[in-house]
């Protein structure tokens, strides 16, 4: 089943979107009092949030329901707001990620730093337009991070103190580990690469776990269990589901970053190749290639001026090395591990059914 109908069940998308809209309305009113021109920030956040799949909110909500959480009432309202907080946090991560990657598009639209850069040019402002755009996007990411913590704090106010404490600790740890994961990503991009493919792959998997897998899947699943008042064993079981599934989710992203259809992904074909991302897919390509192909990939990876023909040639190297098939097998293995753990967990029948469908939608996707 596609992700969209899944996140619509029990009115979840509508309610998360309503919580986001309410938060952005309050934030816009607050921002507007600070000075003229500042509402451009909240307008850009609104544009970014409008395109989200709400998968993180759905993993959190359906873990809550699978652990006996009610479909209505104050606890359910708190989980919906926590889902909104997860979406705000993702927006912060994406804004900063796009700056670090110098990406031009996100979900088929110009990235925030390009939007603010264009605003600078159109209005004939002084100074460097590119630097202005980057500065604005960084500050916008910071604003979204603050908003995420404010929304999560408001959500937890309605819950019993012990549940709120456990959830707050998880949310705080998640935000810290993603920031550190982003640094590890920058570090891996800067360090020597290509001489030891096994080590390269291990480093790439460390990055994707810290930067994406945990906050995309593991933390939302664990948060949902905690918000339902689940015990330590049940919470640990969700971690056993979430980490391999989160890794499979990010590996699918890495494949789409090279082989995805721009009309579906909203990003140019082969964008990860132009950005020179050091991924598991690239590490396996280097490991499975001969000297000539390895040299070609190393020389071209990270060239922002790659043509469509260049991208096609590098894709052929990836396929010929066996890396694509190998990563697809790894995705299948990790997904099977997650589904086995999900099958073994003590969950409601309805909740387990939806979580299984969400898991499959997260890895069997084209965008």
Wavefront OBJ file of the C-alpha trace (Angstrom):
o trace
v 0.000 0.000 0.000
v 1.375 3.501 -0.840
v 2.488 5.640 2.080
v -0.141 8.343 1.460
v -3.253 6.222 2.304
v -1.411 4.809 5.333
v -0.698 8.204 6.865
v -4.291 9.246 6.166
v -5.709 6.470 8.378
v -7.479 7.649 11.543
v -7.249 11.194 10.153
v -3.570 11.330 11.077
v -2.211 13.454 8.221
v -5.044 15.978 8.616
v -4.458 16.279 12.344
v -0.670 16.546 12.076
v -1.062 19.159 9.338
v -3.503 21.073 11.553
v -1.005 20.993 14.442
v 1.738 22.241 12.112
v -0.480 25.012 10.755
v -1.401 26.131 14.259
v 2.256 26.209 15.295
v 3.275 28.141 12.164
v 0.446 30.651 12.712
v 1.667 31.324 16.245
v 5.262 31.491 15.065
v 4.414 33.854 12.187
v 2.645 36.232 14.556
v 5.612 36.130 16.921
v 8.156 36.605 14.126
v 6.226 39.505 12.582
v 6.582 41.558 15.767
v 10.378 41.258 15.608
v 10.859 43.349 12.487
v 9.743 43.953 8.895
v 10.440 41.290 6.281
v 10.792 38.467 8.763
v 7.612 36.618 7.773
v 9.547 35.386 4.702
v 11.045 32.866 7.117
v 7.770 31.291 8.195
v 6.426 31.400 4.639
v 9.403 29.326 3.517
v 8.924 26.843 6.366
v 5.304 26.441 5.330
v 6.325 25.724 1.746
v 8.831 23.084 2.874
v 6.448 21.378 5.295
v 3.681 21.195 2.683
v 5.551 18.479 0.761
v 6.299 16.026 3.567
v 5.218 12.382 3.529
v 4.537 12.378 7.307
v 6.196 8.950 7.630
v 7.949 9.886 10.884
v 4.716 11.082 12.421
v 3.011 7.890 11.219
v 5.684 5.604 12.708
v 5.314 7.394 16.045
v 1.506 7.365 16.008
v 1.061 3.752 14.945
v 3.645 2.547 17.439
v 1.579 4.369 20.077
v -1.597 2.665 18.827
v 0.140 -0.712 18.539
v 1.093 -0.474 22.213
v -2.479 0.135 23.317
v -2.717 3.899 22.907
v -6.241 5.224 22.436
v -7.582 6.517 19.085
v -9.010 9.616 20.779
v -8.435 11.722 23.855
v -5.631 13.843 25.324
v -2.923 11.198 24.947
v -3.735 10.802 21.274
v -3.646 14.596 20.853
v -0.198 14.650 22.460
v 1.087 11.995 20.057
v -0.238 13.974 17.080
v 1.625 17.057 18.334
v 4.746 14.969 18.830
v 4.346 13.911 15.204
v 4.240 17.598 14.257
v 7.427 18.132 16.279
v 9.122 15.330 14.338
v 8.116 16.991 11.060
v 9.497 20.349 12.245
v 12.732 18.659 13.244
v 13.000 17.007 9.838
v 12.525 20.413 8.228
v 15.445 21.747 10.276
v 17.627 18.808 9.242
v 16.711 19.186 5.563
v 17.401 22.930 5.543
v 20.875 22.451 6.974
v 21.530 19.388 4.808
v 20.671 21.305 1.631
v 23.118 24.051 2.581
v 25.916 21.575 3.294
v 25.248 19.705 0.042
v 24.739 22.929 -1.966
v 21.537 21.365 -3.324
v 19.450 23.353 -5.778
v 16.122 21.561 -5.387
v 14.086 19.827 -2.718
v 10.800 18.060 -3.531
v 10.806 19.609 -6.990
v 11.146 23.187 -5.710
v 14.167 25.454 -5.173
v 15.899 24.875 -1.846
v 15.581 27.573 0.804
v 19.043 29.023 0.286
v 18.332 29.345 -3.444
v 14.980 31.023 -2.719
v 16.604 33.616 -0.468
v 19.484 34.049 -2.887
v 16.980 34.798 -5.674
v 15.120 37.236 -3.410
v 18.379 39.101 -2.815
v 19.082 39.325 -6.555
v 15.535 40.335 -7.532
v 15.469 43.181 -5.028
v 18.916 44.448 -5.823
v 20.202 44.226 -2.273
v 23.851 44.851 -1.487
v 26.393 42.177 -0.673
v 26.813 38.650 -1.956
v 23.476 37.024 -2.838
v 24.781 33.478 -2.315
v 26.083 34.221 1.165
v 22.796 35.881 2.038
v 20.863 32.812 0.912
v 23.058 30.422 2.889
v 22.842 32.581 6.017
v 19.058 32.813 5.771
v 18.673 29.054 5.300
v 20.915 28.266 8.263
v 18.920 30.610 10.469
v 15.689 29.134 9.149
v 16.926 25.661 10.081
v 17.732 26.948 13.561
v 14.235 28.427 13.820
v 12.704 25.057 12.847
v 14.839 23.290 15.453
v 13.580 25.656 18.144
v 10.024 25.160 16.872
v 10.409 21.372 17.076
v 11.451 21.551 20.723
v 8.645 23.974 21.550
v 6.034 21.760 19.918
v 7.349 18.625 21.629
v 7.372 20.386 25.009
v 3.774 21.522 24.519
v 2.767 17.981 23.548
v 4.348 16.481 26.652
v 2.706 18.961 29.042
v -0.521 16.950 28.821
v 1.083 13.610 29.777
v 1.964 11.977 33.102
v 5.326 13.266 34.392
v 7.214 9.969 34.026
v 5.996 9.408 30.457
v 6.847 13.018 29.597
v 10.327 12.672 31.097
v 11.151 9.524 29.118
v 9.835 11.015 25.874
v 11.706 14.283 26.411
v 14.979 12.437 26.956
v 14.452 10.481 23.721
v 13.593 13.576 21.705
v 16.584 15.479 23.072
v 18.937 12.576 22.338
v 17.559 12.332 18.807
v 18.257 15.978 18.037
v 21.807 15.726 19.373
v 22.663 12.548 17.486
v 21.453 13.951 14.162
v 23.651 17.036 14.573
v 26.617 14.786 15.352
v 25.636 12.523 12.457
v 25.684 15.536 10.147
v 29.197 16.322 11.347
v 30.263 12.710 10.741
v 28.893 13.037 7.217
v 30.977 16.168 6.637
v 33.994 14.404 8.143
v 33.616 11.325 5.931
v 33.349 13.576 2.886
v 36.638 15.243 3.841
v 38.686 12.193 4.876
v 40.565 9.982 2.399
v 38.231 7.642 0.533
v 38.659 4.746 -1.843
v 41.767 2.962 -0.542
v 39.917 0.579 1.809
v 36.362 -0.118 0.579
v 35.408 -2.227 3.618
v 36.316 0.598 5.968
v 34.600 3.076 3.642
v 31.371 1.077 3.809
v 31.562 0.779 7.595
v 32.002 4.545 7.912
v 29.152 5.206 5.481
v 26.821 2.956 7.472
v 27.805 4.667 10.718
v 26.871 8.001 9.160
v 23.533 6.860 7.785
v 22.526 5.351 11.129
v 23.384 8.491 13.096
v 22.253 11.031 10.518
v 19.058 9.442 9.221
v 18.098 5.919 10.323
v 17.501 6.726 13.960
v 15.496 9.924 13.607
v 13.596 8.702 10.545
v 12.368 5.391 11.945
v 13.896 4.135 15.194
v 13.248 7.200 17.378
v 9.661 7.713 16.134
v 8.827 4.043 16.814
v 10.401 4.149 20.261
v 8.740 7.484 21.063
v 5.350 6.039 20.178
v 5.873 3.119 22.547
v 7.010 5.434 25.348
v 4.050 7.763 24.823
v 1.730 4.761 25.190
v 3.357 3.977 28.555
v 5.055 0.787 27.328
v 7.628 -0.951 29.513
v 11.352 -1.218 28.902
v 11.164 -4.547 27.050
v 8.530 -3.244 24.640
v 10.532 -0.081 24.029
v 13.671 -2.135 23.369
v 11.722 -4.279 20.910
v 10.817 -1.160 18.908
v 14.484 -0.252 18.744
v 15.190 -3.699 17.284
v 12.614 -2.949 14.585
v 13.564 0.648 13.957
v 17.321 0.577 13.479
v 17.520 -1.979 10.625
v 14.401 -0.533 9.029
v 15.834 2.981 9.299
v 19.049 1.824 7.683
v 17.106 0.190 4.842
v 15.110 3.423 4.467
v 18.290 5.485 4.046
v 19.891 2.956 1.704
v 16.806 3.278 -0.494
v 17.392 7.061 -0.452
v 20.985 6.495 -1.551
v 19.868 4.328 -4.467
v 17.285 6.932 -5.493
v 19.963 9.626 -5.271
v 21.720 7.907 -8.177
v 18.959 6.055 -10.043
v 15.782 7.918 -9.095
v 13.400 9.493 -11.597
v 13.602 13.312 -11.202
v 9.872 13.605 -11.924
v 9.219 11.496 -8.827
v 12.108 12.360 -6.489
v 11.987 16.109 -7.125
v 15.776 16.211 -7.522
v 17.971 16.105 -10.659
v 18.992 12.668 -11.917
v 22.234 11.478 -10.359
v 22.400 14.390 -7.926
v 24.310 12.334 -5.342
v 27.020 11.730 -7.941
v 27.398 15.460 -8.598
v 27.533 16.119 -4.869
v 30.138 13.363 -4.465
v 28.344 11.645 -1.607
v 30.334 8.863 0.028
v 27.629 6.228 0.392
v 27.477 2.467 0.772
v 26.554 2.306 -2.913
v 29.734 4.160 -3.891
v 31.897 2.127 -1.504
v 30.609 -1.115 -3.023
v 31.144 0.212 -6.530
v 34.772 0.956 -5.735
v 35.178 -2.464 -4.132
v 33.724 -4.294 -7.129
v 35.401 -2.330 -9.930
v 38.612 -2.852 -11.833
v 41.388 -0.285 -11.764
v 40.184 1.686 -14.783
v 36.558 1.918 -13.631
v 37.649 2.751 -10.100
v 39.829 5.569 -11.389
v 37.003 6.911 -13.551
v 34.524 6.942 -10.679
v 37.031 8.551 -8.316
v 37.857 11.247 -10.868
v 34.251 12.110 -11.717
v 32.534 11.731 -8.356
v 31.710 15.161 -6.961
v 31.871 17.032 -10.253
v 28.899 19.469 -10.213
v 29.087 19.810 -14.008
v 28.367 16.161 -14.827
v 26.172 15.923 -17.918
v 23.305 13.491 -18.351
v 25.663 11.326 -20.397
v 28.288 11.436 -17.633
v 25.676 10.376 -15.074
v 24.570 7.522 -17.328
v 28.175 6.347 -17.654
v 28.705 6.383 -13.878
v 25.421 4.579 -13.344
v 26.675 1.876 -15.693
v 29.803 1.541 -13.549
v 27.678 1.121 -10.435
v 25.539 -1.556 -12.079
v 28.519 -3.333 -13.655
v 30.347 -3.539 -10.342
v 27.447 -5.415 -8.756
v 27.003 -2.630 -6.187
v 23.381 -1.907 -7.050
v 22.353 -5.548 -6.702
v 24.369 -5.823 -3.494
v 22.724 -2.800 -1.893
v 19.292 -4.037 -2.959
v 20.041 -7.350 -1.229
v 21.184 -5.475 1.870
v 17.923 -3.498 1.877
v 15.994 -6.772 1.677
v 18.033 -8.327 4.518
v 17.605 -5.325 6.805
v 13.894 -5.102 6.032
v 13.453 -8.806 6.791
v 15.288 -8.333 10.101
v 12.979 -5.456 10.995
v 9.831 -7.353 10.011
v 10.926 -10.392 12.026
v 11.399 -8.161 15.067
v 8.012 -6.568 14.415
v 6.409 -9.999 14.212
v 7.927 -10.986 17.567
v 6.858 -7.811 19.392
v 3.752 -7.755 21.592
v 1.467 -5.389 19.669
v -2.202 -4.937 18.872
v -3.264 -6.663 15.671
v -4.342 -3.444 13.956
v -1.226 -1.581 15.010
v 1.103 -4.351 13.824
v -0.691 -4.511 10.457
v -0.264 -0.803 9.816
v 3.360 -0.784 11.007
v 4.189 -3.653 8.633
v 2.600 -1.723 5.770
v 4.467 1.442 6.757
v 7.731 -0.493 6.870
v 7.214 -1.818 3.360
v 6.183 1.617 2.079
v 9.332 3.147 3.563
v 11.664 0.884 1.570
v 9.565 0.063 -1.517
v 9.328 3.660 -2.715
v 10.414 5.763 -5.663
v 10.831 9.101 -3.893
l 1 2 3 4 5 6 7 8 9 10 11 12 13 14 15 16 17 18 19 20 21 22 23 24 25 26 27 28 29 30 31 32 33 34 35 36 37 38 39 40 41 42 43 44 45 46 47 48 49 50 51 52 53 54 55 56 57 58 59 60 61 62 63 64 65 66 67 68 69 70 71 72 73 74 75 76 77 78 79 80 81 82 83 84 85 86 87 88 89 90 91 92 93 94 95 96 97 98 99 100 101 102 103 104 105 106 107 108 109 110 111 112 113 114 115 116 117 118 119 120 121 122 123 124 125 126 127 128 129 130 131 132 133 134 135 136 137 138 139 140 141 142 143 144 145 146 147 148 149 150 151 152 153 154 155 156 157 158 159 160 161 162 163 164 165 166 167 168 169 170 171 172 173 174 175 176 177 178 179 180 181 182 183 184 185 186 187 188 189 190 191 192 193 194 195 196 197 198 199 200 201 202 203 204 205 206 207 208 209 210 211 212 213 214 215 216 217 218 219 220 221 222 223 224 225 226 227 228 229 230 231 232 233 234 235 236 237 238 239 240 241 242 243 244 245 246 247 248 249 250 251 252 253 254 255 256 257 258 259 260 261 262 263 264 265 266 267 268 269 270 271 272 273 274 275 276 277 278 279 280 281 282 283 284 285 286 287 288 289 290 291 292 293 294 295 296 297 298 299 300 301 302 303 304 305 306 307 308 309 310 311 312 313 314 315 316 317 318 319 320 321 322 323 324 325 326 327 328 329 330 331 332 333 334 335 336 337 338 339 340 341 342 343 344 345 346 347 348 349 350 351 352 353 354 355 356 357 358 359 360 361 362 363 364 365 366 367
